[in-house]
Amino acid sequence: MATSILSSRNVQNISENALDGSTMFIPTMLANKPTIPKQFFWPKSETAPATGILDAPIIDLQAVLTGDASSIKKQIDSLRAACETHGFFLVVNHGIDTSILNGAMDRTTEFFTMPLETKLNMVKKKGSMSGYSGAHSERFSDKLPWKESLSFKSGGGIEEFMGSSLGKEFEPMGLVYQKYSEAMKKLSLSIMELLGLSLDVGKDYYREFFQDCGSIMRCNYYPRCPEPELTLGTGPHSDTVALTILQQEEVLEGLEVFTGGAWQSILPVPGSLIINIGDTFMAMTNGMYKSCVHRAVVNWHSSRRSIAFFVIPRGNKVVRAHDSLIGPNGKRLYPDFTWSELEEFTQKYHRADENTLQCFAQRLLGRLPLNNEK
């Protein structure tokens, strides 16, 4: 096994210093305390409880891609209505083997319940999207999310990354994640066909654009929380990516969407995956499909897991709405941009929230100052 970068004494110091306001916070080490540190507090306006259940259609992917015309039209109409309202829908019969889904979830539990000194051997390096994070405290100092995460950005082998960070005995864990990532990439292209059909730009239009896409895979672990009403597992934000595919617990809900002036929960549906439109795809539809604000909540009685797969365009591809989506006034709501530009904006200048795309567009147009680096 790889040599730990921290001794047990240093790990203990992290736990104690976190309570005193240092930059390292590990929720699993705080879960059994009677209260949570103030750095995890969120404003009451952002922690207001959900008041309803989101009307998110369940799309039978195989039926849409291979079924009869009447069945396809009904589901496409349902999908379009959801995307024009809040951007969330579920897919079933998606073709991903249950063993792949369950295997990745099991490895997620295994990783996050490892000793802290082991997890810290994979801690994110500055400027990197890959590695372990405790409450994103390496980037932020307040409104911290009550979660730990493990991320992998495409472009390198996950198996090798796990092995080089933790030791060769962890390569099988990396291989499970690698297979999961490959399956999600294949699924994402099928969903792009679905979206192309719904927008009348042709089944192949978005599939071809994203054929060489990149991705970020993120495993999330939300420990039980002694004061869940004061904090959030993930704060209100819209995803900057093109598309998110989320696997969540089949018995514990936690994802909530802000639409219609209120927070609404998405109930777990066994065998389904949750899809949501991101800022990048909203720009590609000239605002027709919505990238909606959402959050993850925590609870006091049990931990929760999820795995998010974020689909992003190749870094230098120009993101631009199809001409047929511009409308009669000929107005484009967003300037052309590349994913590399948007990624730099969120990493250096803007913490992702509900205003990310609008602020990014303003900056591209020269209306936002350049000296607001965080």
HELIX and SHEET records of a PDB file:
HELIX    1   1 SER A    8  LEU A   19  1                                  12    
HELIX    2   2 PRO A   27  LEU A   30  1                                   4    
HELIX    3   3 LYS A   38  PHE A   40  5                                   3    
HELIX    4   4 LYS A   44  THR A   47  1                                   4    
HELIX    5   5 LEU A   61  THR A   66  1                                   6    
HELIX    6   6 ALA A   69  THR A   85  1                                  17    
HELIX    7   7 THR A   98  PHE A  112  1                                  15    
HELIX    8   8 LEU A  116  LYS A  119  1                                   4    
HELIX    9   9 LEU A  120  MET A  122  5                                   3    
HELIX   10  10 ILE A  158  LEU A  166  1                                   9    
HELIX   11  11 LYS A  168  PHE A  170  5                                   3    
HELIX   12  12 GLU A  171  SER A  198  1                                  28    
HELIX   13  13 TYR A  205  PHE A  209  1                                   5    
HELIX   14  14 PRO A  228  LEU A  230  5                                   3    
HELIX   15  15 ASP A  279  MET A  284  1                                   6    
HELIX   16  16 ASP A  323  LEU A  325  5                                   3    
HELIX   17  17 TRP A  339  LYS A  348  1                                  10    
HELIX   18  18 THR A  356  LEU A  364  1                                   9    
SHEET    1   A 5 GLY A  52  ILE A  53  0                                        
SHEET    2   A 5 ALA A 262  SER A 265  1                                        
SHEET    3   A 5 LEU A 255  THR A 259 -1                                        
SHEET    4   A 5 HIS A 294  ALA A 296 -1                                        
SHEET    5   A 5 THR A 234  HIS A 237 -1                                        
SHEET    1   B 8 ILE A  58  ASP A  60  0                                        
SHEET    2   B 8 PHE A  88  VAL A  92  1                                        
SHEET    3   B 8 LEU A 273  ILE A 277 -1                                        
SHEET    4   B 8 LEU A 243  GLN A 248 -1                                        
SHEET    5   B 8 ARG A 304  ILE A 312 -1                                        
SHEET    6   B 8 GLY A 214  TYR A 222 -1                                        
SHEET    7   B 8 GLU A 148  LYS A 153 -1                                        
SHEET    8   B 8 GLY A 131  GLY A 134 -1                                        
SHEET    1   C 2 VAL A 318  VAL A 319  0                                        
SHEET    2   C 2 PHE A 337  THR A 338 -1                                        
END                                                                             
